Amino acid sequence: MTQTTTDRPALVVPVLAFAGITVAVMQTLLVPVIKDLPVLLDTSPGNATWVMTATLLAGAVATPVMGRLGDLFGKRRMLLASLAVMVVGSLVCAFTDDLVTMVAGRALQGFAMGAIPLGIGIMRDALPRERLGSAMALMSSSIGVGGGLALPAAALVAQHAGWHALFLGAAGLGVLSMLLTVLVVPETPVRATGRFDVPGAIGLAAGLVCLLLPVTKGGDWGWTSPTTLGLFAAAAVVLGLWGVMELRIEAPLVDLRTSARREVLLTNLASIMVGVAFYAVSLVLPQLLQLPTSTGYGLGRSMVVAGLCVAPLGLTMMFVAPVYARLSARRGPKATLMLGLLIIAVGYGAGLGLMSAAWQTVVVSVTLGAGIGLAYSSLPALIVGAVDPSETGAANGLNTLMRSIGTSVSSAVIGMVLAHTSVRAGGVAVPSMEGFRISFAIAAGAVLVGLLLAAFLPSQRNTARLELRAARAPRVDAGAPELRAPAPR
């Protein structure tokens, strides 16, 4: 097994980052029309939420599965497969007004989530070591970049070309990303040994569905309803049995022993908290900006203007990627993760008082974007530095899944808070300022928990060693043995 560099690293990085942005666009494109989905699909508000839930569930399952398949059969091949499934799903959605068909298409779109860990794995295998840190940072933050840019763009398209055009645009981005990947991105020879763990994939899929379904639908079903409590109980049983099975087989889907290492476990737990923080601002600021001024606190902005005010969140994440590389080279990814979390906490703290003008929401977006960008950029370096090269895809897939769980929890909890603190305005229930502030306080609390977890990551000296191991990616001359360091314990 060898690792190779590509002759065009300057092109590989933006192409893989573009794939990540395409995935983010797929996730965000319906946000501007989410409140209109019941009318557009001729269904109830409860049923319309399945259009968003289906993508979340499919993405949660696909992320670790596609990461493992990439480790076994080729990361570039699986990246193309993920994008191809997304394109098919986008086309299905573009030509239907039927709820069931739309939900099926959105589930297919969710398979694109595997592109993020696969792209990080390709970078580790193919890039020169001096480019690896900043490249992984850009790839990791591409979800935020694409999400921030997609909001105003999707609003413009929905207003002037109709909501079905959103899916045609997503399909076009997917095809373009596939074409660029074929032309620029190399397939690397790094492979994991063993077979694909089909029972493990089925068990993980069942457990995640049982876990995430009540998290996302509990507000509609009732948090103490038999359905919600029964699914949570089923998730505990299924995931427990799945864990026992994974520990006993030779080539598991997820190496739980590796995942239990301090640096991997704490990074994944911190990732959940970053996911909570990332999604909270996406839920609060657009609603605050679009609420009418007659409420006394709404800013009365259009859908497009609201998107433009939140867009700096993603743009700032993109701009801090090179800053992260320099900071991490000096202090290590643990320090940059903690710095990012501190900046996020400051952003949410400031946001509690900066909600009375559009320019203030821009300041909050920029501050949070800088912090989230640093935090997201640090996560893959910490994971990659702690696992074997042949486990990169699966390990980063699990880390991406942890972020997705964080956004799911954030969506459920903040959605519940906003619903229970809503007020009547013009005969309809709208979120209150109290609800917005509680949501920001919850996000700040999650960030502080993440900061506490990050503080227990390996010491600075050990972190630097892990960073070196991540960037080492030994370049093996013909006939020379590969250098291997023992996995950190």
CORGI-V227509 format. One record per residue. N is the residue number from 0. RES is the residue in one small letter. NEAR is the number of other C-alpha atoms within 10 Angstrom. Layout:
[[N,RES,NEAR] [N,RES,NEAR]]
This chain:
[[0,m,10] [1,t,18] [2,q,19] [3,t,20] [4,t,18] [5,t,18] [6,d,14] [7,r,13] [8,p,20] [9,a,13] [10,l,15] [11,v,24] [12,v,25] [13,p,15] [14,v,23] [15,l,30] [16,a,27] [17,f,24] [18,a,31] [19,g,30] [20,i,27] [21,t,30] [22,v,29] [23,a,23] [24,v,28] [25,m,29] [26,q,24] [27,t,19] [28,l,24] [29,l,22] [30,v,20] [31,p,24] [32,v,16] [33,i,15] [34,k,13] [35,d,14] [36,l,20] [37,p,17] [38,v,11] [39,l,15] [40,l,18] [41,d,14] [42,t,13] [43,s,11] [44,p,16] [45,g,12] [46,n,16] [47,a,23] [48,t,18] [49,w,22] [50,v,22] [51,m,19] [52,t,20] [53,a,22] [54,t,23] [55,l,27] [56,l,25] [57,a,22] [58,g,26] [59,a,28] [60,v,25] [61,a,24] [62,t,29] [63,p,29] [64,v,27] [65,m,27] [66,g,32] [67,r,34] [68,l,23] [69,g,29] [70,d,26] [71,l,21] [72,f,17] [73,g,22] [74,k,30] [75,r,21] [76,r,17] [77,m,22] [78,l,28] [79,l,22] [80,a,18] [81,s,26] [82,l,29] [83,a,21] [84,v,18] [85,m,28] [86,v,27] [87,v,17] [88,g,26] [89,s,27] [90,l,20] [91,v,21] [92,c,26] [93,a,20] [94,f,14] [95,t,14] [96,d,13] [97,d,13] [98,l,20] [99,v,15] [100,t,16] [101,m,23] [102,v,23] [103,a,18] [104,g,26] [105,r,30] [106,a,25] [107,l,26] [108,q,33] [109,g,29] [110,f,28] [111,a,33] [112,m,36] [113,g,33] [114,a,32] [115,i,29] [116,p,33] [117,l,34] [118,g,31] [119,i,28] [120,g,31] [121,i,27] [122,m,27] [123,r,30] [124,d,29] [125,a,25] [126,l,24] [127,p,20] [128,r,19] [129,e,12] [130,r,16] [131,l,23] [132,g,28] [133,s,23] [134,a,26] [135,m,31] [136,a,29] [137,l,29] [138,m,30] [139,s,31] [140,s,30] [141,s,30] [142,i,27] [143,g,27] [144,v,30] [145,g,27] [146,g,26] [147,g,29] [148,l,22] [149,a,27] [150,l,28] [151,p,22] [152,a,18] [153,a,25] [154,a,26] [155,l,18] [156,v,18] [157,a,20] [158,q,13] [159,h,9] [160,a,11] [161,g,11] [162,w,20] [163,h,17] [164,a,17] [165,l,24] [166,f,26] [167,l,18] [168,g,20] [169,a,24] [170,a,26] [171,g,16] [172,l,21] [173,g,28] [174,v,18] [175,l,17] [176,s,24] [177,m,22] [178,l,14] [179,l,18] [180,t,22] [181,v,14] [182,l,12] [183,v,18] [184,v,24] [185,p,22] [186,e,17] [187,t,21] [188,p,16] [189,v,25] [190,r,20] [191,a,22] [192,t,13] [193,g,10] [194,r,14] [195,f,18] [196,d,19] [197,v,12] [198,p,14] [199,g,20] [200,a,20] [201,i,14] [202,g,20] [203,l,25] [204,a,21] [205,a,17] [206,g,23] [207,l,21] [208,v,22] [209,c,23] [210,l,22] [211,l,23] [212,l,20] [213,p,23] [214,v,21] [215,t,23] [216,k,17] [217,g,19] [218,g,18] [219,d,16] [220,w,14] [221,g,13] [222,w,15] [223,t,11] [224,s,12] [225,p,11] [226,t,14] [227,t,22] [228,l,15] [229,g,14] [230,l,19] [231,f,20] [232,a,13] [233,a,17] [234,a,22] [235,a,16] [236,v,14] [237,v,19] [238,l,19] [239,g,14] [240,l,14] [241,w,19] [242,g,18] [243,v,11] [244,m,14] [245,e,22] [246,l,14] [247,r,9] [248,i,12] [249,e,12] [250,a,16] [251,p,21] [252,l,23] [253,v,24] [254,d,17] [255,l,15] [256,r,10] [257,t,19] [258,s,20] [259,a,13] [260,r,16] [261,r,16] [262,e,25] [263,v,23] [264,l,18] [265,l,21] [266,t,26] [267,n,27] [268,l,18] [269,a,29] [270,s,27] [271,i,26] [272,m,28] [273,v,31] [274,g,26] [275,v,28] [276,a,29] [277,f,26] [278,y,21] [279,a,25] [280,v,24] [281,s,20] [282,l,18] [283,v,20] [284,l,22] [285,p,25] [286,q,19] [287,l,26] [288,l,26] [289,q,18] [290,l,20] [291,p,17] [292,t,13] [293,s,11] [294,t,17] [295,g,11] [296,y,16] [297,g,20] [298,l,21] [299,g,18] [300,r,19] [301,s,15] [302,m,21] [303,v,20] [304,v,19] [305,a,25] [306,g,27] [307,l,20] [308,c,25] [309,v,28] [310,a,25] [311,p,24] [312,l,30] [313,g,27] [314,l,23] [315,t,24] [316,m,31] [317,m,26] [318,f,17] [319,v,21] [320,a,26] [321,p,17] [322,v,16] [323,y,27] [324,a,25] [325,r,14] [326,l,15] [327,s,23] [328,a,16] [329,r,12] [330,r,14] [331,g,26] [332,p,29] [333,k,27] [334,a,22] [335,t,27] [336,l,30] [337,m,23] [338,l,18] [339,g,27] [340,l,33] [341,l,19] [342,i,21] [343,i,29] [344,a,25] [345,v,17] [346,g,23] [347,y,27] [348,g,17] [349,a,16] [350,g,24] [351,l,17] [352,g,10] [353,l,17] [354,m,21] [355,s,15] [356,a,13] [357,a,19] [358,w,12] [359,q,16] [360,t,23] [361,v,20] [362,v,19] [363,v,26] [364,s,26] [365,v,22] [366,t,24] [367,l,29] [368,g,33] [369,a,27] [370,g,29] [371,i,30] [372,g,35] [373,l,36] [374,a,31] [375,y,31] [376,s,33] [377,s,30] [378,l,26] [379,p,27] [380,a,30] [381,l,27] [382,i,24] [383,v,25] [384,g,25] [385,a,27] [386,v,24] [387,d,19] [388,p,22] [389,s,19] [390,e,25] [391,t,30] [392,g,34] [393,a,28] [394,a,32] [395,n,31] [396,g,29] [397,l,24] [398,n,27] [399,t,27] [400,l,26] [401,m,22] [402,r,24] [403,s,25] [404,i,24] [405,g,24] [406,t,22] [407,s,23] [408,v,21] [409,s,28] [410,s,19] [411,a,19] [412,v,20] [413,i,24] [414,g,19] [415,m,18] [416,v,20] [417,l,22] [418,a,16] [419,h,12] [420,t,16] [421,s,18] [422,v,17] [423,r,11] [424,a,14] [425,g,9] [426,g,7] [427,v,8] [428,a,12] [429,v,18] [430,p,23] [431,s,24] [432,m,21] [433,e,14] [434,g,21] [435,f,26] [436,r,19] [437,i,17] [438,s,26] [439,f,23] [440,a,18] [441,i,20] [442,a,27] [443,a,24] [444,g,17] [445,a,23] [446,v,30] [447,l,19] [448,v,17] [449,g,25] [450,l,21] [451,l,15] [452,l,19] [453,a,21] [454,a,15] [455,f,13] [456,l,19] [457,p,17] [458,s,13] [459,q,14] [460,r,11] [461,n,14] [462,t,22] [463,a,21] [464,r,17] [465,l,25] [466,e,23] [467,l,16] [468,r,23] [469,a,24] [470,a,21] [471,r,16] [472,a,23] [473,p,18] [474,r,17] [475,v,14] [476,d,11] [477,a,7] [478,g,6] [479,a,9] [480,p,10] [481,e,14] [482,l,11] [483,r,11] [484,a,8] [485,p,7] [486,a,13] [487,p,16] [488,r,9]]
